Amino acid sequence: LSLRRQRQMCIETAYVLTTSAISAECAAGSAVTLTSNVVFGKIATITTKIATTNVSAKKKPVISVSATVKSGTTLVKSKSITVDLNLAGKKLKTVKVKTDAKGAFTAKFTGITKAGKYTAVVTFTADSIYSAAKVTTKALTLK
């Protein structure tokens, strides 16, 4: 077995694992080469804020979750984000959004009628450039 490091596009590192000897049971008697890239992407960080139009659940407030996604000082643009709104730790609603040219987004949740402690979980799924990131907002209490 050999392990070879490759630098690609100055933003990711891939490792290629190669072998020239595979058992007969696995390779039907012939040697093969296996190549698999493992990408260790740039780290995406998410700075979040949760807010409401009213602290009374009886007034059917809108809960907004806004955030900026960055990797160092680089804005993470045009990427999909999943935002889960939780009530007392249980998922209530999910919104999918995209970051804008400034790496920012706002997810709005309507139809909120229950009092309690709300949090949002913001998830960025890894892609070919950035590693995954997940953050939970502070709790927002509706009465």
C-alpha positions, 0 to 999 in steps of 0.5 A, spaced: 500 500 500 502 507 498 499 513 500 500 519 496 498 526 498 495 531 492 494 538 492 489 541 488 486 548 486 490 550 492 484 549 497 483 542 498 488 536 500 486 529 497 490 523 499 490 517 494 491 510 497 493 505 492 495 498 492 497 493 487 496 486 491 488 485 492 487 478 494 484 473 489 477 473 493 476 480 492 479 481 485 478 475 482 485 473 481 488 480 478 491 486 481 488 492 481 489 500 483 484 503 488 483 510 488 479 514 493 480 522 495 478 524 502 477 532 502 479 536 508 475 542 506 476 549 509 472 550 515 466 554 514 464 558 520 457 560 522 455 566 526 447 566 528 442 571 531 435 569 532 429 574 533 422 575 533 417 580 531 413 579 538 415 575 545 407 573 545 406 566 542 398 569 542 400 574 537 403 569 532 410 572 531 415 571 526 421 568 528 427 570 524 434 566 524 439 570 520 447 568 519 453 569 516 457 564 513 465 565 512 471 561 512 476 565 515 475 572 512 472 569 505 465 569 505 461 563 503 457 565 497 451 561 494 451 555 498 445 551 501 443 552 508 438 548 512 435 551 518 431 547 523 427 551 528 426 547 535 421 548 541 424 545 547 429 541 543 424 537 538 424 539 531 418 543 529 419 546 522 425 546 517 427 551 512 432 551 506 435 557 504 442 559 500 447 564 502 447 571 498 453 574 495 455 577 502 455 570 505 448 571 509 441 569 509 435 569 513 430 564 514 423 566 517 418 561 521 411 563 521 405 560 524 408 560 531 403 559 536 406 555 542 409 559 548 416 556 550 424 556 548 425 556 541 432 554 538 435 554 531 440 549 528 443 551 522 447 546 518 452 547 512 453 540 509 460 539 506 462 540 499 468 540 495 471 546 498 468 547 505 467 542 511 461 541 514 458 546 520 453 546 525 451 551 530 445 552 535 442 559 536 441 561 543 434 560 546 429 565 544 423 564 549 416 566 547 410 567 552 
